[in-house]
Amino acid sequence: LAAGAVYGLDAGTGKVLWRRYVGHVTDHHPQPLNGQPDADVLVTDGHRQELLRVNSTSGDLVWRLAIGEGFAAPSIAGDQIYVATISGKILQIDAESGNSERRVVMPQGLEISPGAAQIHPYLIQIGDHSNLYAISRDSMTCEHVVYFGHKAGTVATPPLIVQDHVLIAENAGPDYCLLHVFKITPSGDGPLLRRPQAPIRLTGNVIVPMVLYGRRPLVVTDLGEVNVFNIDFNTEKDTVTTATAALPASRAAPLLSYPVVEGTTLVLADEKLIKYQLQVTTKQITQKSVTNSSDSCIAPPRLFGDILIVTRRKQGSVGATVSALQVDNFRQPEWETQLGTPIGRVSPAGSQLDAITAAGALFEIDAKVLQAKVSNEPALTVTAASGSLSFTDPVEFAGGKVAFFNPSDNERALIYTPEAGPGRLRIVQLKLSGAKVTCTPVAFQDGLLAPLDNGSVLLANTTTGDNLVLPFQPKLGPGEDVKWQRPAVLGEAFVIVDDRKNIYRVEIKPDPKPFLAPIASGKLELDITSDLAAVGDTVYGVVRNSGGDVIVALNAGDLKPAKEFALTGRVVWGPVQVGDAVLCLSSTEGLLCFEAGANQRWANSVGCGGQPAGNPLQVASDFLFALREGSVVRIAGAGGEQVTSVTIGEPLGAGPVAFGARVLLPGSDGALHVIRTPSAEGQ
């Protein structure tokens, strides 16, 4: 599970076999139905509130069951599956057919999966608060209720059942947990669930499911304490005792840590990979190796023989990295696969498409790839000695060149140059002299125009990163910083404003050496806090006011305000120049269109149907919006009314790209959607 989708990977090579979108709200990881390598998997679709069984090799759907509400991760017990819902239902599902004919309704909501007893036909279900329930799997009726006394939210993991023993971890305090022990006793005069001993206190909270080391429970807390327990099934009291000395808590702050056990080897995966040897005979847990990565583990690891499959989010990067690691050497992966990395740009390149990801990979997409629906091998990748690879902000040039900017590491840019062969994708180091870029750069005179917080505005060569011309540097006092807004380009000049209400029109002067020189300047009474966008002789920006925003139109010649458009809402997107128009989206007024001459062309109070992903595409005289929510909307350029819309069903991450009679739509997680260009009905 990564970035809202479930992926099937070949464990031997890391190649992606299939992908299924399940929504970003989904937090249940896929579960194999049994221990066989090719077992089908259960997949939760939180977006549609469905449970699916899919073939693990092909991703083909075996069955689908609509649950109709939120539910906990499914529990598998042989040929039956059990699902607890937030309204209090427990569904019994046939694993073979997906049919659900029996259920029980509890008197309170359920947020935790039930535990299934192995030797007794019972489910043990923790309620949202207070109560613990024993439910017959034969009749799907509640046979016993225990007042457990827990508060809502204090039990984060399902019960662990070992033969007739039930272990429940209650996070009774912010830094400790009580491990409760129950014994299932269906025969006799006593209660069905009884306590053979007092709760065991652990340091830290239990937030990942407890696991088994053979028949021994193994419990890990978020402060790093590890306990292995013995269970004596033949005694009546104090049946759960320590099998090894506890590995003491080692963290000051909580951290999600996943345990994996195989033989006598225990691996804890969090921002480190730590390998231990479990020695029950000597009652010791001995550390064998530590691999530091500073990358967070975001899914339970899987062990295939001596290969550990780990899913991590690398520090400062987008998407997820799945790695296959030898248990004896975590430092050299057998393979690595990137998942969920956004596509920053798709560019037609002859008979194929070049898709560039935010992680610095270029995939060539041809007819064969489109038919297979999967591309595993990038044609080009870039690497960096340090820093993150998260080039999320595209800057488009004439001729198809694109620069991608990383807001968190703004000394570098990823440059894509079509028809440049193996060198068409590269990282360029910008010469910023320790300064920080204050906004996403813009394309200007075939260079990258970057405003810096030390007051200078430089024009960088996209091949070398050097200055193409001497930078523009207004006067500043010692130690003063400037926050520039993103400039607007008008032909051979650009207009830029800062956080001190200064405004400049700048162009390149050739003598004595080429330099960026102001040809006009002024002092505004308004504080523009948005990007600038220009069309014709007018520059548009946004001023924040307490009652509502103001869109101000500036004369590009003398840099003075020409007109103000007061709003009752906030500008949530824009201003953005598209063709001969500037577009803005207001939270109240909807979609607004402006033109040269400080004129408002139209306003559409309905808006465009959501939050735009990237910039709209001009199609004839209309505007085609890709929306982050997962649809495409065509807006009439003349009047602003909606012409048509197409539902994609998955979040989109960048603006649409024309491709003949079709439109390319980059998804937010690395998927590429191809549709016919939406047109008016009857056309």
HELIX and SHEET records of a PDB file:
HELIX    1   1 ALA A  367  ALA A  372  1                                   6    
HELIX    2   2 ALA A  398  GLY A  400  5                                   3    
HELIX    3   3 GLY A  421  GLY A  423  5                                   3    
SHEET    1   A 2 ALA A   5  LEU A   9  0                                        
SHEET    2   A 2 VAL A  16  TYR A  21 -1                                        
SHEET    1   B 4 GLN A  31  PRO A  32  0                                        
SHEET    2   B 4 VAL A  41  ASP A  45 -1                                        
SHEET    3   B 4 GLU A  50  VAL A  54 -1                                        
SHEET    4   B 4 LEU A  61  ALA A  66 -1                                        
SHEET    1   C 4 SER A  75  ALA A  77  0                                        
SHEET    2   C 4 GLN A  80  ALA A  84 -1                                        
SHEET    3   C 4 LYS A  89  ASP A  94 -1                                        
SHEET    4   C 4 ARG A 102  VAL A 105 -1                                        
SHEET    1   D 4 GLY A 115  ALA A 116  0                                        
SHEET    2   D 4 TYR A 122  ILE A 126 -1                                        
SHEET    3   D 4 ASN A 131  SER A 136 -1                                        
SHEET    4   D 4 CYS A 142  TYR A 147 -1                                        
SHEET    1   E 4 LEU A 160  VAL A 162  0                                        
SHEET    2   E 4 HIS A 165  GLY A 173 -1                                        
SHEET    3   E 4 TYR A 176  ILE A 184 -1                                        
SHEET    4   E 4 LEU A 193  ARG A 194 -1                                        
SHEET    1   F 4 LEU A 160  VAL A 162  0                                        
SHEET    2   F 4 HIS A 165  GLY A 173 -1                                        
SHEET    3   F 4 TYR A 176  ILE A 184 -1                                        
SHEET    4   F 4 ILE A 200  THR A 203 -1                                        
SHEET    1   G 4 VAL A 211  TYR A 213  0                                        
SHEET    2   G 4 ARG A 216  VAL A 220 -1                                        
SHEET    3   G 4 VAL A 226  ILE A 231 -1                                        
SHEET    4   G 4 VAL A 240  THR A 242 -1                                        
SHEET    1   H 4 TYR A 258  GLU A 262  0                                        
SHEET    2   H 4 THR A 265  ALA A 269 -1                                        
SHEET    3   H 4 LYS A 272  GLN A 279 -1                                        
SHEET    4   H 4 GLN A 284  ASN A 292 -1                                        
SHEET    1   I 3 SER A 296  CYS A 297  0                                        
SHEET    2   I 3 ILE A 307  ARG A 313 -1                                        
SHEET    3   I 3 ARG A 302  PHE A 304 -1                                        
SHEET    1   J 4 SER A 296  CYS A 297  0                                        
SHEET    2   J 4 ILE A 307  ARG A 313 -1                                        
SHEET    3   J 4 ALA A 320  GLN A 326 -1                                        
SHEET    4   J 4 ASN A 329  LEU A 339 -1                                        
SHEET    1   K 4 ILE A 343  ALA A 349  0                                        
SHEET    2   K 4 GLN A 352  THR A 357 -1                                        
SHEET    3   K 4 ALA A 361  ILE A 365 -1                                        
SHEET    4   K 4 LEU A 380  THR A 381 -1                                        
SHEET    1   L 4 ASP A 393  GLU A 396  0                                        
SHEET    2   L 4 VAL A 402  PHE A 405 -1                                        
SHEET    3   L 4 ARG A 412  TYR A 416 -1                                        
SHEET    4   L 4 LEU A 425  GLN A 429 -1                                        
SHEET    1   M 3 VAL A 442  PHE A 444  0                                        
SHEET    2   M 3 GLY A 447  PRO A 451 -1                                        
SHEET    3   M 3 VAL A 457  ALA A 460 -1                                        
SHEET    1   N 4 ALA A 488  LEU A 490  0                                        
SHEET    2   N 4 ALA A 493  VAL A 497 -1                                        
SHEET    3   N 4 ASN A 502  LYS A 509 -1                                        
SHEET    4   N 4 PHE A 515  LYS A 523 -1                                        
SHEET    1   O 4 ALA A 533  VAL A 535  0                                        
SHEET    2   O 4 THR A 538  VAL A 543 -1                                        
SHEET    3   O 4 VAL A 550  ASN A 555 -1                                        
SHEET    4   O 4 PRO A 561  ALA A 566 -1                                        
SHEET    1   P 4 VAL A 571  VAL A 578  0                                        
SHEET    2   P 4 ALA A 581  SER A 586 -1                                        
SHEET    3   P 4 GLY A 590  GLU A 595 -1                                        
SHEET    4   P 4 ASN A 599  ASN A 604 -1                                        
SHEET    1   Q 4 LEU A 617  VAL A 619  0                                        
SHEET    2   Q 4 ASP A 622  LEU A 627 -1                                        
SHEET    3   Q 4 SER A 631  ILE A 635 -1                                        
SHEET    4   Q 4 GLN A 642  THR A 647 -1                                        
SHEET    1   R 3 VAL A 657  PHE A 659  0                                        
SHEET    2   R 3 ARG A 662  PRO A 666 -1                                        
SHEET    3   R 3 LEU A 672  ARG A 676 -1                                        
END                                                                             
